[in-house]
Amino acid sequence: MAQTDMDSGEDGGGGGEPEVIAKASVLGGFTESTEIRALISSLPVVHESIVTLESAIERFLVIMDRYQEQPHLLDPHLEWMLNLLLELIRSEQSPPLLVHLGFKFLYIISKVRGYKIFMQLFPHEVADVQPVLDLLCRQDPRDPETWETRYMLLLWLSMTCLIPFDLSRLDGHLTSDPSQTREPIMDRILAVAKSYLMVTDKSRDAASVLVSKFVTRPDVKLKRLGDFLDWSLTTISQASDQTMGGTVILDGALQSLCYHGTSVCVCSSAPVVLQCLDQCHVAESSQAMLRKLGVKLVQRLGLTFLKPRLAKWRYQRGSRSLAANLSLSQSGSTVKAVSPDMETQSQEEDYDIPEEVENVIEQLLGGLKDKETIVRWSAAKGIGRVTGRLPRELADEVVGSVLDCFSFQETDNAWHGGCLALAELGRRGLLVPSRLPDVVPLILKALVYDEKRGACSVGSNVRDAACYVCWAFARAYEPTELKPFVTQIACALVITAVFDRNVNCRRAASGTFPYGIDIVVAADYFAVGNLNNCYLSIRKWNSPLLLYLLFCRVIRQLATKALHNLTPQAPDYMSTTVMPQLLPIALGIDLHSRHGAILASAEISHALYKLANQNNRPVTDCVLSVSCLCPVCVLSVSCLCRGFGGELMRPAVCSLIENMSVSKMPFKDDPVISEFSYPVSALAALCEQYYQPQPGMADPQMQEVLVSQYIAGLKSTEVLTRCGSALALGSLPRFMIHGKLHQVLYTCLQQSCSQREVCFTEARRDAAKAMAQVCVTAGVSAQGGSDSVVCEGNVSAVYRALLDCMTDYTLDSRGDVGAWVREAAMTSLMEVTLCVVGTAPQLLSPGLVNGMMCSLAQQSAEKIDRYRAHAGSVFVRLLHSNNPAVPHIPHREELLAIFPTEGAEGLNWNAPSQAFPHITQLLRLPQYQYHTLLGLTVSVGGLTESTVRVCSPVSVTLCLSVSVVSVAPVALCLYICACLCVCSPVVALSMCL
């Protein structure tokens, strides 16, 4: 679960949303100890060479990084690694570079194991204070290469500061000469700490640790704490977060005050520090880290105002020890939640709360609404800590203030912070069971929280945090306390686990609630990783899922397909309850709700039809509401989708028409059917069901209307109208184009392909697609009529039109838009060829096949990876077609040697380094030389470096190795000019001509 990881550190935050599940291998121990020992021992030798030095560092990093997830495995080996490195560092024979290298290795170890544990291993005898301090004072704080040395020395110094002797004893007689003075060690350490609190590197963090350890000493607290606080507050007051330097200074000063030891020491000055923070407006800083440190310091100060004890009124589930619970279960005993008596509570809570606590709580509540997760998380932890020391009545007021974050007037930031705070309160037993009826409904809303913000939605962090709340509650309360809410929470979690569009939320919900084991069975952690799998495969828990999907507004298309899959589980409910609710929404004014209702009506009606068909029942028995209201719905949406939101609504209407048509709804004589002759995706199904009075025969009136309408559309001045008309002609079923084939192919589609205006490129592309669709739909017959089938009388014209599209190199501001037309023409040539070969291969003349294969060879040698790959795949597909084979392919045997059947699938046409060595071999084949050179010319003279780098030397070498005399002079000159980058291919062509 993503959010539960937060409680392992001081400040958590859910950032990314990884779609890949990382499976880390579990290590059994530190197996590289011998290699590490050898690496450390070799440092005096390897540091002399930059190559061996970098190799040693890299190897050390690789080994240590393996233990990032299991750092405790290093514990038995930390001491000897530390001693080996300190031996190098302390040696007088070690040059400065070796000393810095030793500290670098120490830093790598501390980064993996954690500085809090690793620093405790540093030697901290009295004799260590002076040498460590002197070595630290000799460092250059501005040297960017040695920051690891300064960082580790500061941590080491913070340990030596813990010696149980007054530091003045280390000063001795500072000097016998009154004219010479030596600074006391206490002052030297404090000065070093202050100086490193202002640096820009990681040493600033170590300096904060040093301060927290140093000022807790009784002697330092007595003599220097006041001066240090004055310095810190002055620094905070004078620094500005508007500059980089001011931000660094504020960061260091706030860090030094944030540590627990420091905050305890400043207890007497806590009101002054809190007032300084208010005056400096740290909470309003533009820097997230400063706001986080401000919240952290405020909560520390708040704790100093309250008694250091845990509230007796808090809810305690009982023993958290697994061994204790097991022993109790074996003995038959149970551990009940602790509920202290009222007398004990009243005695404990009889003390005054300082006024400053109200200010602290107010700032923490404000931090819950911060725009950064790290601030909200720190504020939530602060709410939990401070509330744990308050009397029950005041704590309940804090809970009420947290619940105010769950208002729909608040942003998603407030909802997220509120969830984190509730989880902290519940985890600590500060959310008493009597509050659960108020809290659970808000958490249920948070589990499905999703708000539109511009063109996207926000709320995944809220839903993830709500799963964390459920996780915390399941571990904080007895099952009897949660029993009234288990069903609601389980249903909400299964909806999130199955249908949430964010993978982290689905996985968090799938493993959150221990009382809903069926959730994990229905949607395990790995299954919910795929969104389509969640929506379309997992079908359990029908009632809550149906209710959610009915009003799902985010992933509407998947939600409606899921409704289709769930309909067989509750057909009566869908027909009598869901459909009557959907149809009014389909007529509403909200665009997204209308869109979802139309899609849902289409999918549910089709699912109900399939159920009726399986049971040999008429469709009207299962789809009563649709049969009554669908015509009105379709007419209304028809008007709406032509206005605002038409791009969204038109596909939905097409889906509705298509599903109603394939469901054979009884609307054949209804006038509404004549309104829907334009949606391409639904056109074929509509014609099959309603425009076919007899099988294989079209309604003459509707046939004339449709064909004339689309032919007229191909002459429109609007490119989208031309595109739609072309695709519509390609979608017409066979009986609708019977007797109209000549008109469709020649009067409209062929002419549309030949118009080379830049603004109609998309129309030419769709016309090329439609030509193949029409030919495949009409079928092939060698002796058939040219007005009904593809035959000897029209096949040449079809190929000429498509081959002409292969020469479309139109350019505009979008680039080579002619490539769209060429790609469509390649696909259409393949489809038409395979169709003709399968029925009447004698229709293909050698000239048609030669022109097609040469054009494909040229396209397979061009520079754009996508189109080169498409051309290559079509070329190889036609070459390897054996059932039956494509006739008249020039140099078939040689081509099969270049592109063997067994290796064709492994050839990556997208990679120039793989494609061009094969393509350039076509230069040896006379039929392909000219067109291959033309394609190579474009590639060599193009702007793609990888393509030029691969194809230029290979093609030049092969060109010189074959007989170039047979190559057309124009192509050869064009090719040479492009290779020499003298001019563009167009200029070269004009020169050659």
N, C-alpha and C positions, 0 to 999 in steps of 0.2 A: 504494500500500500504506500502510495507516494507521500501522503501527508504525515503518516505516523513516524516517519524518520525524523521528524522535527524535534521530538522530545529527547533525542539523544545528544543534542548540542544546545548551546546557549541561544543561538539564533538560527532558526531554520528558514526555509523559504522554498516554495515550489516554483521552479523556473520553467524549464523546458518540458516538452511533451514528447519523449522519445517513443518512436513506433517500434523499436527493436528491443527485444528482451535480452539483457545481458546475462549470460550464464557463467558465473565465475567458478573456477575450479577450486575446490577446497584443499588447502595445503595441510600436510601432516606435521610439518616442522621446518626449522631453518636448515635446509639441506646444503646451502652454499657456504657454510661457515669456513671450510677449508680454503675455498677460493677467495673469500673476503679477507681472510687472514693473509693470504699470499698477496692480494692486491695492496693492502695497507703496508705490508713489509716492503713492497717494491716501490713505494712512493719516493724514497730518496734517490732512486735511479731513474725512474720514468719521468720525474718532473723536469729533467734537464732537456727533454725533447718535447716540442709542442705536439707532435704526432702521437707519441706514446702516452703523453699526459692526457690528451683528449680521449684516447681509447680507454684508458683506465677509468676516467670519470664516467664515460658513457656506460661502461660495463658495470660500474658500481651503482649507477642510477637504475639500470635495467634490473639488477638483482633486487635492489631495495623496493622498487615500485611493485614488484610481485606481492609484497606483503602489506600493501596499502589497506586491504580489506581485513587482514588478519595480523595486525601489528604486534599482538601479544606473543606471537611466536618468536619475536626477537628478544624477549625479556631475558631468557637465560644467557644470552650472548652480548647483551648491551655493555656489561661491565668490562669484559676483556677488549671489546672493540674500542671503548672509550679510553682504556688505559694505553693501548697501542698507539692511538692517535695523540694522546697527551704526552706520551714519551717522545714522539717526534716534535711536538710543539715546544716542549720544555728544553729540548736538547740545545746546547749552545752551538753545536755544529750545524744546526738547521738554518739554511738561508731563509730570508723573508718569504720567498715564493713557496717553499715547502711548508712553512708555518701557516700561510694562508690556505694552502691545499688541505692541511690537516683540519682546519676549522671548516672548510667547505664540506669535507666528508662528515664531520660532526653535525653540520646543519642538515645534510641529507638524512642522516639517521634520525635526528630529532623531528624532522618534518614527517617522517613515516610513523614513528612511535608516538609523537605528540610531545611538545616541549615540557608540559607539566610533569610528565613522568621522567623524561630523559634528564632534565636539569637536576633532579634530585640525586643523580649519580655523580655529579661533579664533586671533587674533593672540596671540603669547606672547613678546613682547619684554620686556626688563627694565622698560621704561616702562609696561607694562600691569599689573604686579603690584599696585602701590599703588592705582590707580584702581579696579580690579576688587574689591580687598579692601575699600576704603572704601565702594563702592556696595553690596556685600553686607552690610556692617555696618550700613548705614542701613535695611535691610529689617526688616519686622516678621514674625517667624517664625509669629505666630498669625493673620496675615491670610489667610483662605481664598481670597481673590480673586487673590492675586499669587504663588501657589506656583510657577508656571512661571518667573517672574523669578528666584526663589531657586534653583530647580533648574538653570537655565542658567548662572547666575553661579557656582555651585559647580563645574560642569563646566569653565567657563572658567578659574576659579581653579586647578583641578587641572592645566590645561595650562600656565598661567604658572608653576607651581611647578617646571617642568622646566628652567628656565633654568640654564645651567652655571656659575653663580657662587654663592659662599657667600652665604646670605641675610643674614648680618651686615653685608655691604657695603652693603646697602640701608638699614640703620639710620642710618649716618653717626654724627654726634654727636647722641645722642638728645635731649639738652638741656644747655644751659650753666648752667641754674639747678638746683642740687642739690635744692631744695625741690620741683621739678616733675619727674616721671618719665614717660617714654613707653615703652610696651610694645614689645619687639622684634617685628619682622614674623613671625619664626618662631613666637613664642608666640601672636601674634594669629591666625595661620592655624590653628594647632592648636586654639585655643580655639573658633574658629568651627566647625571640623570636629566637635569634641566636642558643641557645642550642637546642631548640625543632625543628629547621630546620634540625638538623642532626640525629634525631631519626628514627628508622625503622618502627614505627607503624603509625597509622592514625593521630596521634597528629601533624605530620609534615604538613599535609594539613591545620589544624587549625592554626598552627604557620604562614603559608603563609598568611592566612586571617588577622591575627593579624598585620603582617608587613605592609600589604597593607593599613590597617586602620591607623596604627600608624604613618607611615612616611608622610602621607598626612596632618598631623597637622602642622600648620605654625611654631610653636616653634620647633618641632622636625626637620622639613625640614631645618630650619635655622641653627640648632646647630649640628645635628647628621646625616643628609642625606649623606653628603660627606664621613664620616667615614663608614657608612653602605655600600655605593656603593663600596668603596675601599675593604672592607671585602668581599663583594659578588664576585667582580671580581677576587680578589686574590684566593678565594675558588674555583671558576670555573676554573681558570688557573692551580691550583695545583692538583685538583682532577682528578682521572682517572676512566673512565667507565669500565675498565678491571677488577676491583675488586668490590665486593658487597658493601663494605664501601664507595668506591669512587662514586658508582652509587647513593647511598642514599644521599651523600653530594651534588652531582650535582643536583639531583632531588629537594632537598630542596632549594638550592640557586636559581635555575631557576624558581621554583614556586614563590618564594618571589618577583622576578622581573616581572613575567608574569601578575600579577593582574593589572587591568586598573589604579587603583589609583597610584600604584607604578610607572608604566610606564609614567604617566603624570608628576610625580615628577622628573623623571630622564631625562626630555626633554633636558636639557642643556648638559647632559652627554651621550645622545643617540649615538653619533658617537663613543665614547670610548667603550660603551657596545657592539655595533655592531662589532667593531674591535676585541674585546675580544672573541666574539662568533666565528668569522672567524678563529682566531688563535687557538682556542680550538677544531675546527672541530666537533662541536656538531652535525651538520647535517650528519656526517659520523659515528655516534655512532652505536654500535650494539644493543643498548637498544631502543626499539620503543618509550617508554614513554619519554626518553630524547630527541629524535628527534622531538616528538610532542611538547614538551615544548619549544624546540629551534625554531620551526616554529611559535609557538604562540607568543614568545617573539619578534621574528623578525617582525611579522606583527604589534605588538604594537609599536615597535620602528619606523616602517615605518609611522605609523599614526602621530607620534610626529614631523616628518619632513614636514608634509603637513598641510595646513590650516584646522581647524576643521569645515568643512561645507560640505553640500551635493551639488554635481554638478548640476547646473541648466540645463545642456544639457540632463540629463537623461530622459528616456521615462517614462511618468507617465500616467497610464491608467485612473486615475481619482479617485473618491471617493471609498474607500474600505469599507465604512460603509454600512451594510445591510439595516439599517433603511433609510439612505439617498437614496440608490438606489431604495428602494421600493416607497418612496415618489416621486422620480423623475419619476418612471415608471407610477405611478398613475396620475401624472400631465401631462404625455405625453412628458416630457422633456428627454433629454439624456445628458450624461456626456461624453465629448470627451477627448481623450488623450491630455495631455498637451505637446506642442512643443514650447519651448521658442524661441524668436526671436534671430537672429544671433548677433545683436548688444549687447544684454544683455550677451550672451555667451562670446563674445570677450572681453567685459569689465571684466567679472568675471575671465577669464582664463589668464589675463595679469599679470602673476607673475612667478618668477623663481622657478624651481623644483630642490631641492638639489640633488647632485650627488649620495648620499647614497640611494636614492629611487630606483635607477636602481639596486643596489646590493640587496635591499630588495625584489624587484619583481623577480629578478633572483633566489633567494633562495626559494621564494614561488612557482615559476614555477617548480623548482626542487622537492619541496615537493609534488607536484601533481603526481609525478612518483614514490613516495616511495612505498616500498613493504608492508607497513602496512596501513590499512584503516584509523585508527585514525589520522595518520600523513597527509594523503591525504585530509581527511575531514577538518582538521584544516587549511591546506594550501588553500583549496578552499574558506573557509570563509575569510581568509586573503586576497586572490585575490579580493573578492567582496568588502571588506571594503576599501582597499587601492585604488582600481580603482574608487570607488565612490568619491574620493577627487581629482582625476586627471583631467586635461583638456581633452577635447573630443579627440583631436588628439593622445595624449599619451595613453588614455584609449583604443582607437581603436587598437593601437599597442599591448597592453596587450591581447586584444581579439584575435588578430592574432597569438600571441605566444601560447595562450591556444589551438587554433585550430590546431597547429602543433602537439599536443599530439595525434591527430587522424590519425596518419600515421601507415601503416601496418608494418613499421619497428620498431614501439614502442611496448612495452609489454601491456598485459591487464591492468597492474597497471596504465600506462599512460592514457589509454582509460577511465578507471574508474575515475581517478582524473580529467581528462578533462570534463567528464560529470558532475561531482559535481561542478566544477568551472562554467560551462555554466549555470547550474541551479541557482547558486548563482548570477551570473551576470544578468540573465533574471529576477530573483525574485526582484532584486534591481533596475530594469529599466536601467541597464548599457549596455545591449545588444540591440542596437537600431534596429528598424525594417529593416533598410537597410542591416543589416548583416544576416537576416534570410535566404536568398538564399544560403549563404555559410554554415550556421550552420545546416539547416534541413537535407541536404543529409548525413552529418556526423552522425547525430542522428539516421537516418534510418539505417545506417550501424551498429551503436552501438546496436540497438534493436535486431539485429540478429548476433551479434559478438560471435564467437565461434572458438577457436583455439585448435588444437590437441597439447597435451604436454605429450609425452610418451604414456602410455596406457589409458590416460584419456583426457578430454577436460576442458578448462578453459574459463571463460567469463560470468558466471552467474551474477557476481557482476556488470559487465559492462552493461548487459542488464537491470538489476534492476535499475541502476543509470540512464540509458537512459529513463526508464519509469518516473523516478523522474524529468528529464528535461522536458518531455512532460507535466507532472503535473504542473511544475512551469510556463512553457510557456502559458498554457491554462488560468492561473490566472494572468499573467503579461500583456498580449496583448489583444487589442480589437479584436473581431471576424473578422473585416474587414482586419486586418493585417495578420491574419493567414489563411484567406480564400484560397489563392493559394496553401497552403500546407496541408489543412485539409484532403483531400482524401489520400494523401501519408502517412501521419502520422496515420490516422485511419486504413488503411490497414496493416501497419507495427505493430500497436498495437494489432489488432485482430489476427494476426499471432502469436505474442508473447503470447497473452492471451490463445490461443487455443493449440499451438504446443510446447511452450517452455518446456523443460524437467524439469526445476526447478520450484517448486511450488510457491516460492516467486515471481518469475518473472511473472508467469501466473496471479497470483492474483494482482500484481502491475499493470499489463497492463489492466486487466479487469475493473479496476475502476479508470483509469487515465484520460481519455480524455472526457471532457463534451460534445463535439460536435459529438461524435459517440455513441449515446445512444443505437443503435442497437447492439453495441459490448457487452454491459452489458446484453442485452436481450438474445443474442446468447450464451454467456458464462459468467454466473454470477459468483460471488466470490466463492460460494460453489461448483458449477459444475466443475470449472477448477481445483479443488483440486486433482482430480483423473486423472492421465496421460492417462490411457486407454480411459476414458470417453472423454477427450479432442480430442484425435486422431480419435476415432472410432464413436463417437456419434454426435458431433457438426459439422454441415455440411454447415453452411451459409457462405456467402462471398466467393463464389466459385473461382472466377478468381484469386485473390491474393493468396488464399490458394493453388490452383493447382500449381501456379508458384513456390511457396515456397517449396512445397512437392517434386516437380520435382527435385530440387537440394538439398534437405535435406540430409545431410551426417552424422548426429549424431545419430538420432533414426530411422535408416533406416527401420527396420521391421515394426514399428508402422506407419511410414510415408507411406510405400507402401500399408499397409492395409487401411489407410485413403484414398489413391488414389482409391482403390477399391470401397470404400463407396461413393466417390465423382464422380466416372465415370458416374453413371446414370444422374447426373445433367448436364453433358456436354459430351455426348458420341462422337459426331463428332469431337470436339476439341481434345479429348483424342486419337482418332484413326488417325486423319490426322496431328496433330501437336505434341502431346506428344510422341507417339510411335516412329515416325521417329527420334526424338531427343534422345530417350533412347537407341535405338539399336547401334548407333556408340559408345556410352559410354560403352555399354556392351562389346565391343571389345577393349576398351582402356587399358592403362597400369596401371592406378591408381586403386589399389585394392579396396578401399572403394567405389569409384564411380562405378566400375564394379559390385560390390556386390549389391549396391542399384539399379542399372539399371536392373539387372537380376530379383531381387525381384519385382520391379515395373512392368516389362514386364509380369511376371507371373500373378500378381494381376489384372492388367488392362485387359489382354486378357481374363481372366476368367469372369470379370465383363461385358465385351462387349459380351461374349458368352451368358451370362444369359439374357442380354437385347435382343439379337437376338432371343433366344429361346422363350422369352415372346411374341415377335411380329411375331413368326412363320416365321422367315427369316433365310436363311443359314448363318452360322457363318462367311463365307468369305465376306459377305456384310458389316459386322461391323468391321472385323479384317483384313483389307486388308494388312496392313504393316506387321503384324505378320505372315500371311500366306506366304508372299513373303520372308521375311528375317529371320524368326525364325530358320529354319534349319541351316543356316550359323552361326547364333548367338550361337545356342546350341553346334555345333561342335567346335567352337572357345573356348567357355567357358569350354567345356569338356577337352580340352588340357590344358587350363590355370589352372583349379582347381586341377590338379594333381601335380602342382609345389608349389611355395611359396604362402601361403595363402589358401591352399587347405582345411584346417579345416573350414575356413570361407565360401569358395565358394561352397563346396560340398552340404551343405544344401540348398543354393540358387538355385543350378542347380536342386536339387531334387524338390524344390518347383515349378520351371519352368516346369519340366517334368510332375509333377502331375497336375498342372493347365491346361497345354495344353492337357493332356490326358482326363481329365474330361470335357474339353471344346470341345472334339471331333474334334480336328484339323485334316484336311485331309492329314495326313502324313503316312497312313497305308502302302503304297508301297514304301515309301521313305527309302533309305539305312541308313539314319541317325538314324533310330529307333533302329537298331541293336547295336548301340554304347552305349545304355543306359540300360543295364541290371543289373547295380549294385546299383543304389540309392534305399535304402530300403523304404523310405517314399513315393516314387513315383512309386514303383514297382507294387503294386496292380493296380493302375489306368492305368499304362502303359500296363500291361498285358490285362486288361479288354478291352482296346480300340484297341490295335494293335496286340496282340498275340492270338486272339480268332476269327478264320475265321467264325465259326458258334457258336451260343449261346450254352454254356456249353461244348464246344469242343476246346481243345488246339491245336495249331500248333505243330505237332509232332516234327518237327526239333527244334523249339525254346524251346519246353518243355525239350527235351533231353539235349540241350545245357545248359539251365539254371540250371536244377537239377544237372547235372554233375559238372558244374562250382562251385556250392555252396557246394556240397559234397567234392570236392577237396579242397575248401577253409577251411573246417573244419579240415583238416589235415595239415594246414600250420604251419610253425614255428612262425609266427607273430600272437600275440594275437588279434590285431585289425582285422586282416583278418578273424580269427575264429569267432569273435563277429559279424562282418558284415555278414558273410555267414549264421550263425545261425539265425540272425534276418531276413535275406532275405528269408530263407526257411519258417519262420513263417509268412511272409507277402504274400506268394504266394496264389493266389486265388484257389478255389476248383478245377476248371478244370485243373489247372497246376500240382496238386499233385495226380490227379486221376490215379490209376495204379502204382503210385510211393510211396504210403504211407509206405509200409514195408521198402523200401529202405531208405526213409527219416527218419523214426522213429528209426529203429534199426541199420542201417549201419552207420548213422552219429550222430544223436542227442543223442541217448542213450549212445553210446560210448563216445561222447564228455562229457556227464555228469559224467561218471565214471572215467575220468582221473583226478587224484587228485594233479597234479603238481601245485605248488604255482603260477607259472607264468601264468597259464591259468585259474585263478579264474574267471575273467570276462567272459571268453568263456563258463565256466560251468553255470554261471548265465544266460547268454543269451540263451544257449541251453535249460535250464529249462523253460525259458519263451517261447521259440519257440515250445517246445513239446505241451504245452497247446494250443497255437495258431493253430498249425497244427491239433490237435484233434478237436478243436471247428470248424475249417474251414471244415475239412473232414466230420464231423457229426457222429452220433451214430446210429448203427443198430445192433440189437442182432443177426440177421442171415446174416449179410452182409459179404463181403470178406475182409480179413485183409489187402489187398493191396489198399483198397478204403475207408473204413470207420473204426471207432472204434467199435470193436465187441468183442465177447467172446474170440476170438483167440489172441487179442493183448492188451486188457484192463489191464490184470494183469501185463504185462511187463511195461506198462506206469506208473502204480502206484509204481512198484518196483523201477523204475529209479528215480521217484520224491521223494519217501521215503528215498532212499539212499542219495539224495541231502540234506535231512533234517539232516543228521549226519555229514555234512561238517563243521568242526571247524578249518579250515586252518588259520594259523597266519603268518603274515610277519611284516615288519617294519611299515605298515599302521595300524596294529591292527588285529582285528577279521574280516578278509576279507571273511571268510566262511559265515558270516552272510548275505552277499549279495546273496549267493547261496541259503541259507535257506529261505530268504525272497521271492526270486523268486519261489522256490519250493512250499511255502505255497500258494502263489497266484495261481500258476498253478494247485495245487491240488483242490482248491476251484472252479476254472473255469471248470476243467474237470469233477469234481463231479456234479456240477450243470447241466452241459450239459448232462451227462449220466443219472442223475435222471430225467431230463425232458423228456427223450426219451425212455430209456430202463433201469429202476432202477434194474431189475433183474440181470444185469451184475455185480453189486456190491455185493461181497461176504462179510460175517461177518469179515473175516480176513483182507480184504482190509480196511474196514471202521474202524475196531478196531486199526489197525496200524496207520491210518491217524489221528484219534482223539487223540490217545496217544502221537503221535509225536507233535501235536499241543499243547496238554496240557504241554508237556515238554518245548516247546518254549515259552509258555505264562508264565512260571515261571522263565525265565532267567533274567539277570541283565540289559541288554541294553534296555532302555525305548522304543526306536523306534520299535525294533523287537518284544519285548514283547507285545506292543500295537497292532502290525500287527497280530501276532499270536492269540491274544485274540479276535480281531475283526473277524478273519476268523473262529475261533472256535465257537463263538456265532452265526455267520451268518449261518454256517452249522447246528448248533443245532436248530435254529429257522426257518429254511427253511421248509415251509409247502405247497409248490405248485409245485410238491409234496414234502413230507418230505424225508430226507435222511434216508434210512433204516439201521438197525443193529447198531445204535449208542449205545454203552454200557452205561447202567445206565441213560437212557434218562430222566426219571422222576426225579431222584435225581439231575441231571444237571439242569433241568428246575427250580428246587427249589433253586439252588445256583445262577443261572443266569436267573431270571424271565424275561419274554418278556417286561413287562412294565418298568423295571429298567435297561435293558441292554444298552439303548442309553445313559443314564446318567453316566455310569461307565467310569471313566477316567483311561484307562489302562496305560497311561504314568506315572501316579502318583503311586509309590510303596505303599504308605499308603492306597490307594483305591484298588489296584489290588490284593495284596498278601492276605488280609483277605478272598477274594473269592477263590483265587487259592489254598490256603492251605486246603480248605475244600475238595478238590479232594483227599486228603490223606485218607479220610474215604471210598473211593470207590476202591475196590480191583483192578479193571482193570487199574486204573490210578495211583496207589500208586508208582510203580517203576519209571515211567517216570516223575511224578511230583517231586519225591525226587531227581532225577538226575538234573532237572532244578533248584530246590531250592539249591542244592549243589553248582552249579556254582554261583548262586546269593550270597549265604552266604559267599563263599570263594572268592568273587570278590573284586575289589578295590573301588567300589562305596559305599561311606559311607551311603548315604540315603537308598540305597537298602538293605545293610547289616543290618542297624539299624531296618528296618521295618520287613524284612522277617525272620530274625534269631529267635527272641523270639516267634513270632507267629507260625512259622513252628515247632520249638522245642516243644512248648506246645501242638500243635495238634498231633504231632508225638507220644508224650508220652500218649496222651489221647485215641489213637486208639490202636488196636491190632497190634503191630509192629512185632509180631511173623510171620505174614504172609508176611512181606516184605522180599525181597531177602536179604540175609546177606551181599552180596557184596555192594548193594546200601546203606544199613544201616551203614556199616562201613565207606563207602565213605562219607556219610552225616555227621557222627559224627566227623570224622577227619577234615572235612572242617569247621564244627562249632567250633571246638577247635583250629582252625588255626595251627594244628600241622604240616601240610604239604599241598602241593598242591593236587587237586583232582586226577591228574595223578599218583603221588607218592602213594596216599592213595589206588588207585585202584590196583597198583602193589603189595602193601603190603597185601591187602585182598586176591588177587589171590594167 
